């Protein structure tokens, strides 16, 4: 059964049940998300994806996550999650230790 919820309410619910370690709760959430038992939803997905697409369109050579986050005016971890979710719209390559993202050429 899939349960649509955010991380914090589930985290608070599970830690309030008894003597469950917060680390075990986070580990379970990571496992459950990977196995698609719990679906973590991202809010304002369309708006943030539009901001990321706009930032990437200004740089055809590509940008790394920090630059994308600065141009889109969102948090780095948020930008990273949305870039992972955008899958087929973008491509990436490693330039040294940095992952450079760019719009996929059609």
Secondary structure as UniProt FT lines:
FT   STRAND          3..5
FT   HELIX           7..16
FT   HELIX           22..34
FT   TURN            35..36
FT   STRAND          38..40
FT   TURN            43..44
FT   HELIX           45..57
FT   TURN            60..61
FT   STRAND          63..64
FT   HELIX           65..72
FT   HELIX           76..85
FT   HELIX           87..89
FT   STRAND          90..95
FT   TURN            96..97
FT   STRAND          98..103
//
